[in-house]
């Protein structure tokens, strides 16, 4: 189910990522590029070039979105727990407009296995300016839709090699990045299969004043990475020379009310619709210097307070 956050200038923004893109022709099937990272029942096969660096956030008994495991050793080498990156709205019941009371992290969406579950300490959170009571008021939604979460006792078998490095990625260098063999992906939960999936070879651009995002805030990324319910908080990842960098956090979707009127498309663009930054796109929050500074301060407080145990 899609949840409309606001409408302005024939544009609709949604806090749940629902877009699977294609060539616009339903007769030849839906071009869904997602690949399974690991099955929810533990029977899948790990992709050889993709580290196991993600999982789901389950709050008050239901999976609410995705979170990424990030490497914090640069900022807090003695921190005993694990820090996750996700979208802030994942922590909220957006119908009741209040925070969930209890949340767990399920590594690789393997929540049915106790050794892959870990409790999230909701008293130790670093979050952007997301406010569910103000989310309907304007196109600024998304700028503050990020959160760092703390897991004091990691799941059994945690390995730092599973963690992503955060990177302040310069999109002015996009052309040279692709020429060097770089690949942009989305790592996120696929609620239809109950697995973590990877959408590869994505196009990612910065929003400007002539697209659906309107360049409304610095760090808004538009992308064509296929995703569905549960992808909120997923990682927009840059891969170069077998190194994986988290450069953005999935937040939601934009589409044109003129092209996809709600009376005809109550759930937004149909699966397989063409990606177009002026009519139908996903969007996310870029990792930038501000976000990195927030992470640094958060981890240092955790380390200083000895809050892991």
Steps between C-alpha positions, in 0.01 A plus 500: 500500500630845411479789743482849351704749699421816307385635165623824349509634145360178353771303677446227756762379746473168677680372807492144375712399201280319252656551160613222269594652167497365146434590139136589557367203302309258729463246220865394513508459877643708781871573484594453865877515547509392865719204590468302820785551745400226742169323548292572807512129581878479479500296178620772266844553352707802591601708200874462461573874468248628753581509871228404747446848638128549553182377658151595605359710780207331670298721734199403707474163329535599133784571255500876442799551273868441432819597685865495399790387719768770491867497592556745788856403590638819346295708743481278810749211488408376848123496455371159606170504315382552142354808334234478229388758244139522388214738422350673803139441394556125535485545878153656490145379473402754235129446559518566873785749455710360781818298552493126529580370847728206420721430200740223402755465224484177299827446319437398136126487580565170680282590794366149543848401622574626852873540434425759229277719719619792712314759705531864396553745787234762422630722781820552305402639161644774279233625262442774248218753514226258395171581675194289412270784604660733246561251220193616306592867495743534212769369268768523767407144597799274455781731604474387860388146424810323629593328823793324665403218736698314763510124554687440830531123457553393140358185352707186528782481249518877430804584290626850421558383143122506469486875567478776243724805483314831480615740235427863418454430129555779249253476216708743301735204461226261382628474143853408606355257756310310232793510260706334774255210510296623793152362567214650700256271679217490748518244781156466658229269628263336250176442688351287223771234542600583860866539403768764472549580133745699290392720209807546282620747235282782630488855373536750784489878455475805720161668493483836323232762450368342178412155640248355746724568797526864398845523655304571817784414734869425475581132485180377335584209271268369227548142385352220289597212732213248503340464842175425680348520846763458769776677305481818709834543674679289242848592389594675176844344457791590275728209405846563361800263497307256721453767766144578614407850615169615642426829324127539565196376694176416320208712616206477260357574159391798289252485217299742295131525582444622145657188347368260762170645631390349829152407372663273238816406693402498870823319590719710276678398179454132408794261513694525176433870440788694346737682734504871431631765736214729397215252540595187699801442721624374834695730729740487793720698737866528402780435744678834525741680731217593736383138533856382558546759773179383668624141489834599646337681792254215561764229512731701722219551752426127495866416545553757774196388698604135482144425398565169334478290815 
